[in-house]
Amino acid sequence: MYTNQQIYTTQHPLLVYGSGPADAPLILRLFAPDGSIAEFEQITTNSDGSFSYKILDWPSSSTKHPFGTYTVEAISSTTGESRKVDIKFASSTQLELIPIERKITTQVFAP
């Protein structure tokens, strides 16, 4: 299972796609940052095992859909196998660059 992006804002829908057993039921769950289930869908894969599904259009940030890190999970009902992907719902898709400071200390011992 894959998602169409890693960082989402209100203008980007959450799409998942991938492959599994052919013509099999698949459970899609979206976990909110607090661990509760924000969305739950059951779909059926295509005859070749592929699937593509829009879970939701992100609403404005609220208590039900706050900004933060979400987890998308796909569970195969036939095999019980599951896959998880972490995504971020934020006010902007721009990444912040944080400088990395490195400090090296050396000590020489000469007997």
Order of alpha helices (4+ residues) and beta strands (2+ residues): beta-beta-beta-beta-beta-beta-beta-beta
